[in-house]
């Protein structure tokens, strides 16, 4: 069966939702896809709810097996790759493939492909009330959180897949490689207790990481596991549901995140294959050995060793360039913007960057005064062959 998962990676284009190739998609497009999905009859409507602004939220059921699994995506409205990856996985489950038949026979799967439609429309993490749905598992003030809780109570799943996106600026450990997928078996209490449910989640995550390694290339990381009693993953885990957080990371240069979208889709299908009993190669030790998902406080672009000719002499510096958020919302993803600024100048040998450019033998064109902290990265350099280009072309 592991070979079949590998084969699915090669066949991904066959079930990817090809008419939704961009990270940002319209709510209308999603509703059309969901309606078409329901009309085909393989997925049926298991439950309905309404967002705060009265947009319908559907929970869809697939399969008829004894093992119950609940999966949901985009509880944060600015994390659309989670929904796209889940739609791709749903497309595969509608096929008559061997693995999809096994999953349908062994598992009853309930999915909520877009839990936060109000947040999706304004591309905001929170719902229309300004509530973070994933911090509303205890109070259940938001109608979206209430629906998710009610669906869970009705289904009584053994496993829960909580699917998200994360910013570009995370790496696998501190090696500078961007995280492609991060996962977590959430805490169930403040004591770091490994309950039976949490142990199952750990083993499942290790198995998923093993399955997607052909496309992940050692870029699966473990998300921060601080106990958060108001979060759904922690809440479900505390109730004995084996919860797995799956976060879509990023690939350098992949603006639409299609590579991480594929990796998350395959993570979902791998999880279902393992849960169905087709693969049992995960271990708790394997999970615990995964590298940490580290916030990368570095730069988008680093110019190494650029020569600057000033009025009183020449000197050589490194220049660190990073995007800034023009919004005041600290929860916006920085990589959703393209305002690149000079953020550091000098000896930056101890800092890394997503893109490193060896500027030895290159000179700054024009006055040194264009290099100021906070200024736009819009200056020219001349390389050792005499070619003049704007630094923005490297981004």
C-alpha positions, -999 to +999 in steps of 0.1 A: +000+000+000+029+024+006+038+018-031+003+029-040+007+061-020+039+068-040+020+061-072-007+085-062+020+112-059+029+106-095-008+107-105-017+138-085-026+159-115-054+134-123-074+144-092-061+179-084-089+204-087-073+218-118-098+247-123-087+261-089-050+265-095-045+297-075-041+300-038-068+326-035-101+315-049-136+330-048-163+319-024-186+314-054-162+290-070-160+270-038-198+268-035-201+256-071-176+229-065-193+219-033-227+218-049-213+196-078-197+173-052-230+168-033-249+162-065-227+132-075-238+113-045-206+097-033-204+124-006-237+132+012-246+161+035-241+150+071-249+183+087-254+220+081-247+251+099-246+289+093-218+313+097-223+345+117-232+363+085-255+335+075-235+317+049-242+279+049-215+256+061-218+219+051-204+188+067-201+160+041-200+123+047-180+096+028-178+059+033-195+035+057-167+019+078-166+015+115-137+039+121-149+075+124-128+103+112-135+140+112-116+165+090-120+202+086-101+230+068-099+268+067-112+275+101-088+305+095-100+324+065-066+334+052-054+298+050-070+286+017-044+259+008-059+237+035-093+238+016-077+232-018-057+202-005-088+187+010-108+192-022-080+174-041-082+145-016-120+144-020-116+142-057-094+111-053-118+095-029-145+098-055-126+075-078-130+037-079-093+032-071-083+003-049-072+026-020-104+047-021-125+016-020-105+004+011-110+037+028-147+038+020-152+003+034-131+008+066-138+045+074-167+068+078-152+102+070-170+135+077-153+166+062-160+204+066-141+218+036-146+255+046-155+262+082-150+300+081-166+314+049-170+349+064-132+350+071-125+335+037-143+363+019-123+391+036-092+369+037-089+372+075-078+346+100-109+353+122-146+351+116-170+380+111-172+385+149-135+389+151-132+356+169-104+331+162-125+299+158-096+278+168-095+295+202-132+291+207-134+254+215-142+261+252-167+290+251-183+282+217-193+318+212-190+316+174-216+296+154-188+280+134-171+267+165-205+255+178-211+236+146-177+219+147-183+209+183-218+195+176-206+176+145-178+160+166-202+151+194-226+135+169-200+116+150-178+106+180-147+102+158-117+082+167-094+106+147-096+143+138-076+160+111-073+197+116-058+213+084-042+247+082-017+269+064+014+285+079+036+314+069+066+310+046+090+320+073+093+286+090+121+261+086+128+225+094+149+230+126+175+257+121+189+244+088+174+271+067+152+247+046+116+259+044+091+236+061+069+219+035+045+203+060+044+206+098+023+184+120+014+181+157-001+156+181-016+183+204-013+182+242-042+169+263-031+186+295-003+208+310+017+178+321+027+167+286+008+134+292+009+109+264-026+095+266-037+066+244-053+090+220-022+112+218+000+082+213-021+071+183-018+106+169+020+105+172+023+072+155-001+084+127+020+115+121+052+095+119+035+072+094+024+102+073+059+117+073+073+084+061+046+082+033+052+117+019+090+116+022+094+111-016+081+146-021+089+162+013+127+154+012+132+158+050+111+189+052+084+176+076+086+194+110+069+192+144+047+222+153+049+239+186+030+218+212+022+242+240-010+231+256-039+254+245-071+245+263-092+268+240-080+252+208-100+224+191-071+200+186-062+201+223-099+200+233-106+169+212-075+152+223-085+158+259-118+141+251-100+110+237-101+119+200-067+114+183-062+148+168-036+156+141-027+192+131-015+194+095+000+228+084+007+236+048+042+251+046+059+266+015+084+261-012+108+288-023+095+304-054+062+286-053+039+316-049+007+296-053+019+269-029+010+241-053+039+220-040+028+222-003-008+217-015+002+184-031+021+174+001-009+182+023-033+164+000-010+133+001-008+137+039-045+135+042-047+104+019-018+088+037-035+094+071-067+077+058-047+048+045-030+043+078-062+046+098-079+021+075-052-004+086-033-006+053-001+007+068+012+006+104+048+017+103+046+048+125+061+050+160+060+074+189+098+076+188+097+086+151+073+114+159+094+127+187+125+127+165+109+150+140+127+184+138+110+215+153+091+238+131+112+270+137+101+306+130+128+319+107+137+354+117+159+361+087+155+376+052+139+370+019+170+381+001+206+385+013+232+402-008+266+390+004+296+412+000+283+441-021+309+469-027+297+504-021+317+534-034+310+564-012+322+599-012+349+593+013+359+558+002+346+523-006+334+496+017+318+461+015+286+451+033+259+425+034+223+437+028+193+419+042+159+425+024+126+413+038+089+418+031+069+440+054+031+439+061+014+472+051-016+462+072-019+466+110-032+431+114-005+410+131-022+379+120-018+386+083+008+365+066+038+385+056+042+364+024+008+376+012+025+410+004+053+421-019+066+452-003+103+444+000+124+467+022+160+470+032+160+457+068+197+454+077+231+465+065+266+455+076+281+422+088+252+398+085+272+366+084+252+351+112+219+356+094+203+334+067+179+341+039+155+324+016+175+336-013+212+341-010+231+362-037+268+363-038+275+399-046+313+397-044+327+416-074+294+436-077+291+473-071+262+494-060+251+518-088+245+553-076+249+569-042+253+550-010+223+571+003+198+547-014+208+522+012+187+531+042+168+509+066+132+508+057+137+520+021+122+499-007+146+473-023+147+492-056+183+499-064+207+488-091+239+469-089+265+461-116+280+426-116+316+418-125+307+413-162+293+448-164+257+438-164+234+463-146+203+450-130+178+460-103+179+441-071+142+435-073+148+411-102+163+387-077+131+384-057 
